[in-house]
Amino acid sequence: MTTQTQTQTTQTKPATQRKEINKRPSRPVRKTPGRKPVRRDVEEDTPTVPDNGVKVALKELKQKSPEDLQVQAESLGIENVSSLLKQELIFAILKKIVEQGGQISADGVLEVLPDGFGFLRSPDANYYAGSDDIYVSPNQIRRFGLKKGDTVEGQIRAPKSGERYFALLKVHKVNFEDNDHAYHRVHFDNLTPLYPEEKLSLEMQGKGHDFSTRTIEIVAPMGKGQRALIVAPPRVGKTVLLQNIAHAITTNNPEVYVIVLLIDERPEEVTDMKRSVNCEVVSSTFDEPATRHVQLAEMVIEKAKRLVEHKKDVVILLDSLTRLARAYNTVVPSSGKVLTGGVDANALQRPKRFFGAARNIENGGSLTIIATALIDTGSRMDEVIFEEFKGTGNSEIVLDRKVADKRIYPAMDLTKSGTRKEELLVDRATLSKMWVLRRIINPMGTIDSMEFLLSKFKETKDNAEFFSSMNS
């Protein structure tokens, strides 16, 4: 009996010791007589290596090519660089710089996990989880009132023994502003939505070979807070049209933060978009699972909402809303009610919430979403998805296959395209000229009306000159 009890105590003792070891001891607060304890926004860590004055930005490393990162890693004495992925290369370089006494500043978009802590994801990695993500403690999330989608900038530290990720040491900015503002902002759902009242200038000067943005300015003007739908069959130039819109917005409206979101796209289309526009481009390719498409879309819309809460103007160019709805249809749990084409009854609720987030906010801030919807693909599911989103937007640009077959671009159907409440975006004189133009092109066919408008564009340098040439 005694030997059995002794063996039981020896077996149970290490378990209790293991609990004591795993329990993280609370750090005692040093109290100075006559002083109050100071709350800090840092993870209390005393650097073991003296600062050598070297400051490195994580964003600069992520913008480098893999070849440049390999050269830098070899100069720092890192071995087997050819076998490392780009994120692993960045992680090794950062760790080496910190070991030598350097400081690292980083930024990213916060993704809060169910356990209370979070990570800063990088738009350069399409908000995909990687080894170079930055850990954010629950204490910092509560202290600054951080939410999913916040863009956080601060100083980071190297991982300690037993840790896998870099950790956020100091918080400098939240959503490009001082960290004090984040705690007093109004939630996005509590903001008052209005019709778009401030026009987005899309007309490009000196681009005589491309008239797509000039056509949109006349037929379907866009405003800050617009919820626009580009209805397009396959191979009519919708991706090029999105490129032109993105280029026009970034050039003529530098105060607007533009995000191009490509869902279920071809890899070569992603590369072409990144090289064509000067804004944030995030993507998920067709070889990735549907959960990845959903996660990326959720990160982008949450980031946009957080920026709007700080009274900023944000534009999201989505290609395409149909593929995003397909991804949600795959991910959502089955409700037992299936619509025509295999669409679950509850599958379109979340993509509608995504598209419905576009709005103009009273007292500052706006979220504009310009999304493409696919039609005539031969899929009954795509037709059902389009019918569900047909009346949700307040602006529509309809592309026509017959016009594209004649290689006339932009291949727009001028009579079916338009914007609701366009009188809030343009002055009365211009609006009357737009109505006169519609009366002229309405009896024409789709191809003839587009050819007529393009011929007039070639004779004038901008829309102001085009309207002045019209007889009132």
KOLDREN-85433 format. One record per residue: x negated, y, z negated of N, C-alpha, C in turn. Coordinates in pm, whole numbers, plus 50000, padded with zeros to 5 digits. Layout:
N
XYZXYZXYZ;...
This chain:
472
499174988050000500005000050000499145012450000;498105012249915497255024049906496525026450036;496085015650100495355017350227496275022750334;497575018450336498495023450436498785038150417;498955042350288499235056450262498035064950298;496815059750275495615067350309495515069250460;495815058650536495745060050682496795069650733;497985069750667499045079050711498635093450686;498015095850568497605109550539496505114150633;495595104950667494515108750758495045111050898;496145104350938496715106351071497515119251078;498185122750967499015134750970498215147350944;497085146250881496315158150846495805165750967;495235158851066494765166651182495885174051252;497135168751249498245175751316498525189051248;498515189151114498755201651043497615211351065;496395206051066495245214751092495345220651233;495825212451329495945217351466496955228751474;498035227851396499015238751394498395251451340;497575249951235496935261751178495935267751274;495265259051351494275264051445494955271351560;496075265651612496755271651727497485284551690;497805286051561498495298251521497495309751523;497815320151600496895331451614496955340051488;495845342051420495885350051297496205364551328;496995370551241497335384651259496135393251224;495905403451305494745412051283495055422251175;494265422751073494565432250964494425446651013;495305455250963495275469450998494415476650897;493415483450947492515490950860493165504150822;493385505750692494045517850643493025527050579;493065539450623492185549650566493005558550476;492525561550356493295570150266493585583650330;494855587850324495225600850380495535600450528;495425588850593495715587650737496755576950760;497545579250867498525569250907497895559951008;498325547351012497815538251115498185543351255;497225542751347497405547951482497825536651574;498955538651646499375528851746498645531851876;498155521651937497385523352059498025515552172;497755520252294498295513752412497275504452474;496365499252392495295490952445495325477552375;494815467752443494515455052379493195457052306;493225456252173492045459652093490915449852120;489975454052202488835445752234487585454452234;486615450352159485355457452158484455451652265;483995459752361483175454252469481875448552415;481585436552460480355430052415479145434552496;479405440452614478315445152700478395460252708;477315467452690477365481952699477755486552838;478485497852841478955503252968477775508453049;477675503753175476575508253261476985519453355;478215524653339478675535853421479265532053555;479285519153589479825514653717481345513053705;482075519853793483535518953793483995513853929;484795503353925485245496854047486765496554046;487395499654160488845498954176489205485654242;490125478654182490535465754236491165467054375;491845478354399492475480454530491435480954641;490275486854613489225487754715488695473854751;488585465054652488135451454681489155443954766;490445445854737491475438454810491615443354953;491175455654980491255460755116490085456255203;489075450255141487925445555217488245432355288;487515429855395487685417255467486995405955392;487365393355418486695382255350485185381755377;484755386055495483315386155526482565396055435;483155408255416482505418155329482485413455184;483565406655143483595401555005482545390754984;482315382355084481285372155071479895378355059;479625388855136478335395655127478145401754989;479195408254936479095414254803478925403654696;479625392354710479505381654611478105375654611;477535373954728476175368554735475165378254676;475375391354694474455401154635474525401254483;475685396954428475825396254282475375382954226;474925373754312474415360854266475495350354245;476635351754309477705341854295477445330554395;477585318354348477285306654430478545301254497;478335293754606479395286854681480515296354724;480145307854777481145317754817481945313154939;481365304655021482065300355142483245291055112;483255285054995484345275954959485465282654881;485375295854858486355303054778487345310254868;488615310354826489615318454892489405333154858;490135342054928489925356354907490245360654765;491355355654710491695359254572490675353754474;490155341754499489115336154411487815344054423;487505348754542486315357054560486425369854479;487595376454487487795388854412487685386254262;488255375154216488185371754073486725369954029;485925362954109484525360654073483725373654074;483995382454171483275395254177483615403954057;484895404554023485295412653908484675407553779;484665394553762484095388853640482595391853630;481915391453743480485394453743480215409053712;481065417953765480885432253740481095435453593;482115429253530482375431653388481245426153303;480685414553340479565408853264478345417953267;478225425753373477105435053383477395448653322;478605450353261478905462653190479705472753270;480335468853380481125478153460482565478953412;483255489453456484665491453424485505489353551;486675483553532487535480353646488895486953624;489335494553722490695499953722491505492453826;492755489753792493595481653880495025486653873;495785483153975497205486053976497945474354041;499215473754017500025463054073501475464954033;502305456254084503745456654056504055445853952;504715449953847504955441053733506065431053763;505775418453733506775407853735506845401953595;507975403853529508165399153392508705384953396;508035375953325508445361953320509405359553203;510145348553203511125346153095510525345752956;509225342752943508615341952811508315355552750;508525366452823508325379752767507095386852818;506075379452860504885385952916505055387253067;504095393853130504215396153273502865396353341;502895397753473501695398753554501865409853656;500765416353688500755426353794500435419353925;501405418754014501235412654145500755423254245;500045418654345499465427854443500275427654573;500575439454630501235439554762500325434354873;499005435054853498085429654953498195414454964;498605407954854498845393554854500315390254868;501125400154914502575398454931503265394254802;502765399654689503325396954556503335382154523;502375375054579502255360754552501355358754431;501695348954347500905346254227499535341154267;498485347154206497115343254237496205344854118;494965340654134494005341054024493575355253989;493765364854079493355378554051494495387053995;495605380953956496695388253892496265392553752;496915402953701496535408953573497625406353470;497225400853358498155397453250498555410053174;499855411253146500405422353067501085416352946;500685420652828501195414852704502625419452676;503405411652601504765415852564504785428852484;503735431252404503675443552325503615455752415;502815455252521502745466552613504035468352690;504695457352726505965458352798507025465152712;507075461552583508045467952494507675482352463;506405485052445505965498452402506265508952508;506035505752634506235515452742507565513752814;508385504252769509665502252834509535497652978;508565488953005508305484453141509355474253184;509665474653313510645465353370510075459253497;510725448853543510295442453666510355452253782;509255453053857509165462253969508405474853940;508025477353815507245489253783505845488253842;505385499153903504015499953952503135505553841;502265497253787501465500653669500005502153712;499385512553662497965515053688497235516653556;496085510253544495335511153419494005504253428;493345503253312492035496653302492245482353255;491445473253309491585459053276490275453953217;490375442553152489205436153093489075421953148;487885416453135487615402853183488265392553091;488585380853141489185370553055488185365352952;488675362952832487845357052728487735341952750;487035335552660486915320952671488275314652646;488675305752735489985299452725491085306652799;490825318852850491805326352927491525324853076;492575325953155492455323853299492585336753380;493135347253320493445359253396492805371553331;492595381753413492255394853361493455400553286;493185408853186494245414353102494235429553111;495425435453104495545449953107495085455552973;494095464552978493515470252858494155483552821;494305492452918494905505652896495895508453008;496975515052975497995519153073497805533953100;497495537253225497275551253263498525557353327;499105550353423500255555753495501295544753517;502545549053522503665540153555504455546653667;504545539853782505225545053900504645558553942;503315559353941502535570853986502745583153899;503285581553780503465592553686502905588553551;502815598253459502315595453326503195584953259;502575576753175503295565553115504405569853019;504425582552977505465587052886506835588052954;506835590253086508105592353156508905579453171;508235568053170508925555453196509925552053086;509665556352965510515552652852511815560652851;511875572152919513045580852912513835581353043;513595572253133514285572453262515685566353249;516525569753347517895564553351517905551953438;518625541753395518685529253469519325531453606;518875523653703519325525453842520835523853855;521415514053785522855511553796523695522753737;523085531253653523815542353592523725555253674;522965555253783522825567053867524035568353960;524385580553994525575583354074525245583154224;525875574254301525595573754446526415584054524;525805589654628526455599554714526205595954860;526935602754950526645601455092525295607955122;524575602855222523305609355260523545623755305;522745632855252522905647055282521655653155344;520485647155320519235652355376518785643255489;518535649155604518235641455723516775636755724;516565624355770515225619155795514835622555939;513755630055954513315634056087512605622356154;513135618056269512575606556340511955610456474;512195622556519511715626456652510215628356651;509525621756743508065622256752507665631756865;506715640656834506225649956934505065643557011;505035646057141503925641157222503975626557255;505125620057238505245605757273506235604457387;505835608757506506735608857620507105594957668;506275584657637506555571357687507545563757600;507875568957483508785561857394509875571557349;511135567957379512265576557347513215570057247;512785559657179513685552557089514095561256970;513125568156909513465576456792514285588656833;514035594156952514845605357000516285600857024;516435588757075517785583457098518535581556966;517845576456865518485574456734518875587856673;518035598156691518345611356637519655616856694;519935613956820521135619256885522345610356859;522175597256870523315588056865523675584356722;522665581056640522925576456502521885582656409;522035595356374521035601856286520975595056151;519765594456097519515587955968519285598455859;519785595655740519575604255626518955596655511;518495603955412517915597755293519045591455211;518975578255196520035570855129520915563255225;520495562555352521305555655454521245540555434;522345533955469522435519355469522725515255613;521655513355690521795511655835521575497155874;522305492955975522235479356027521895479956175;520825473156213520435472056353520925458456402;521975458456484522575446156534521865442356663;521225430556664520355427356777520425412556811;520625409256939520415395556984518925392856999;518515380557025517075377557038516455384657159;515185388557142514335393957248514915406557312;515275416157228515715429157282514855440657230;513785437357156512855447757111513165453656975;513805445756886514135451056754512905453156667;511895444556680510675446156600509905458656642;509835461056772509175473256821509945485656777;511275484656776512085495856729511815498756582;511685488356500511335490456359509975496756344;509005492756427507685498956423507765513856454;508535517456556508665531556592509345539556482;510355533656418511035540556308510085542456190;509315532056156508365533156045507305543656074;506795543756197505775553656233506345567756228;507585569556272508195582756271508445587656129;508905578856041509195582955903507905586755830;506865578555844505605581555775504945594255829;505145597355956504535609156016505305621855981;506635621455995507445633455977507925635555834;507905625255753508385626155615507335620255521;506235627155499505155621355418505525619455271;506605626055223506995624455083507745611455057;508115604355163508895591955151507955580055139;508265571055046507505558655030508175547855115;507455542755214508005533355311507465519355283;508365509555283508015495455267508625487755384;507795480455456508275471555562508305457455507;509485451555503509685438155447510035428555560;509145419055585509345409055690509625395555625;510795390155651511235377655590511305366855697;510675355255667510755343655758510265347455898;509125354455901508615360056026507465351856080;507145353856207505995347356268504715354256222;503635346656198502395352856145501815363456238;501885361456369501315371356460502115384356459;503425383356433504245395356421503865403356297;503505396256190503085402956067501785410756090;500825404456156499555411156184499765423356272;500615422056373500885433156462501545444756388;502455441756296503115452256220502135459356127;501265451856061500285457955970499335467156044;498985463756167498055471956243498755483556314;500085483456319500805493656393501275505156305;501585502456179502175512756093501245515455976;501365527555922500525531755811501375532555685;501805520955637502605520155516502465506155459;503155503755348503095490655283503875480355364;503215469455402503845458655477503695445855397;504795439955356504775427255284505615417255363;505215404655357505845394855445505815380955384;506725372755433506695358355410506955351655544;506125342355580506195336155713507165324355712;507475319555833508515309155846508075295755789;506765293655765506305280955710506335280655558;506845291055493506945291455348508355287555304;508505282655181509835278155136510785289855114;512075286655104513085296955086512945304154953;512465297154850512265303654720511245314854730;510275313354817509265323854838509885336154904;510765334155002511455345455064512275353254962;512965345954875513815352354775512965359954673;511865353754628511005360354529510415373254583;509995373254709509425385254769510475396154783;511665392654827512725402654842513115408654708;513165400454603513515405454470512455415054418;511175412054442510105420954398510175434454470;510445434154599510485446654677511665455454634;512845449554617513995457754581513875463054439;513275455354348513075460254212512045471554208;511005470354289510025481254298510665493854351;511495492454453512165504154509513105510654407;513815502654330514725508054228513965515754121;512805510554080512025517453978511515530854029;511135531554156510685544254212511835554154224;513025549354258514185558254267514545563554129;514365555454025514615560253888513705571853852;512555572753918511635584053899511865595054002;513065595054064513485605554158512605606154282;512215594654332511435593954455512305588654569;511935592354691512645587654810511935575454866;512665564554883512095551754927512865546955049;512145541455147512745535555266512255521155277;513195511755293512865497655315513325493955456;512405488955536512715483955670512665468755664;513835462455675513955447955654514185440855786;513375430855811513525422455930513385407655886;514445400155873515795404555902516715400755786;517855407655781518835404955677519475391155695;519575386555818520145373355846519275362255788;517955363255808517065352955755517015353355603;517125365355545517175366255399518435359455345;519565361555410520805354855368520705339755383;520015335155488519795320755504518975315255386;517955322755343517125318255232517935317455103;518765327555078519615327254959520605315554966;521085312355085522015301255101521335287955066;520045287055091519295274855058519015273954908;518765285354845518325285454705519505284554608;520615290754642521725291854546522285277854514;522645275354388523275262354355524605260854425;524925248754464526145246254539527365248554452;528305256254505529545259054432530665249554469;530445241354571531485232354618532395238354721;532265251654745533075258454845532155262954959;532335257355075531475260055188532295266855297;531775278255346532445285455453532065279555588;532595285355693532275280755828530795282855857;530175272755918528765273755951527835268855842;528375263555732527545258355625527095268655524;527745280255519527395290755422528155288355294;527425287855183528065286255053528835298855017;529935297154944530805308554912530095319054827;529145314754743528445324154655527065328154708;526705323554827525335325654875525075340054917;526115347154961525915360555015526075371554911;526285367854786526455377954682525145385454656;524035378254646522765384654615522195392554733;522275387654859521845396354969522735408654985;524015407754950524865419654951524415429554844;523985424454730523475433154625522185440054670;521365432754746520135438654801520495449954897;521355447254994521695457255095522515468655034;523335465554935524155475854872523405485154780;522135482154751521345490954664520985503954733;521105504654866520785516954939521815527654905;521325539254863522225550154825521445563054805;522125574054821521585587054788521985590254645;521045594554564521275596354421521485611154391;522495613854309522735627554265521585632154175;521165644654192520085650854116518715645054150;518545639654271517215635554315517045620654329;516265616754433515975602754456516935596554558;516425587054635517255580154732516575567054771;517405557454810516915544654859517585542054994;516795541755099517285539355235516875525355277;517825517755329517545504255380518015503655525;517075500655614517365498655755517045484055784;518075475955806517915461455819518425456955955;517835446056005518275440256130519165428156101;520185426556185521095415056176521115408156312;520935395056312520845387456437522215382756481;522465383956612523705378756671523335371156799;524275363556850524095356056975522885346756970;522675340556855521555331156841521975316756866;523255314356885523755300756901524065293956770;523865301056658524125295356526525415301256470;526295292556428527545297156368527285303956234;526255299456162525915305556034525535320256051;524745323456155524355337256178525565346056209;526535340556279527745348256310528525351256182;528615341456092529325343455966528615353855881;527295353155875526525362755797526725376855852;526695378355983526885391656042528285396956013;529285388456022530645393055995530795397555850;530075391155758530155395155617529505408755592;528465411955669527755424555650528215435455745;529165432555831529525441655939530035455155887;530855455155787531425467655739530765473455617;529635467855576528995472555452528075484455474;527545486355594526635497355620527385510055655;526695521355647527275534055689526595539555815;525815531155882525215534756011524915521856086;525155521956216524915509956298524205513856426;523185506056459522485507156587522645493756657;523355493656767523655481256839522755480256960;521995469256969521145466657084521845456857178;521645458857309522355451157409521375442957492;521735430357516520865421357591520815424957740;521915429757794521935433257937520975444757968;520885454357877519965465557896518525460657886;518255451657792516895446557777516485437857895;517435430857956517105422658072516625431058190;517065443658196516595452658300515335460258258;514765456358143513535462358088513715477358066;514875481058015515155494857976515105495357824;514165503057770513995503857625514055518457582;514715521357470515385511957380516675506557441;516915493757419518075486957478519295488957389;519725501357376520815504757284522145505757358;523185501657290524555503957335524995517057270;524995527957347525195541257292526605543257239;527595536957303528985539057260529305531857129;528645520757101528925513156978528055517656861;526985525156885526085529656779526595542856722;526385544656592526825557056529526605556956380;526825568656318526635570556174527885576756115;528295571556000529435577355930528995590255858;529905599755852529645612755787528395619455845;528255618755978527085624856041527135640056033;528285645756003528395660355990527645665655868;527315656655773526525660855657525035661755688;524605655955800523175655155832522735665455936;523635669556026523265678856133524155691156124;523675702156182524445714556180525605713656279;526515723356268527745722756346527485724156495;526525732756534526245734756676525695721956739;524755715556668524195703056720525245692056723;526105691756623527145681456619528105682756737;528455695056773529345696956888528685692357017;527365694657032526635689857150526595674557153;526445668357037526445653757031527795648057073;528875654657035530205649957073530435651757222;529935662857280530065664957424529305654157500;528105650457450527325639957514528055626657511;528725623657400529465611057391530635610857490;531275622357511532365622757609531845620357750;530605624657776530035622957910529665608357936;529025601857837528515588357860529555577557833;530695581157773531685570957739532275563957863;532605571057972533115563758089532055555258159;530785558058136529725550458201529605536558138;528915527758207528625514758150527445515558053;527155504357989526065504157891524715507257957;524455501358072523175503458140523105517458198;524185522058262524165535358325524015546458222;524665545158109524565555658007523155556457951;522495545057931521125545257880520155550957983;520345547458109519495553058214519705568058228;520945572658214521245586958223520545594558111;520625589357989520005596257876518485596557889;517875585557932516425585157946515955594658056;516735596158163516345605458268516365619958217;517315623258130517335636658071516195638657972;515805628057900514695629057807513375632057880;513205626257997511965628258072511825642658121;512935649858132512895663658178512695673558064;512845669157942512725678057826511685672457730;511065681257650510015676957558510545672757422;511715677957383512305673957255513815675157263;514495671257156515955671457157516525685457154;515805694857092516285708657090516365714357231;515345711757311515375716157450516445708857528;516665696057497517695688257565519075694057537;519355697557411520665703157377520845717157436;519755724857439519875738357496520135738057647;519725727257713519975725957857521405721857888;522115716957785523515713057806524415725257809;525425724857889526405735657896527425733857783;527515743657698528475742857589529885745357640;
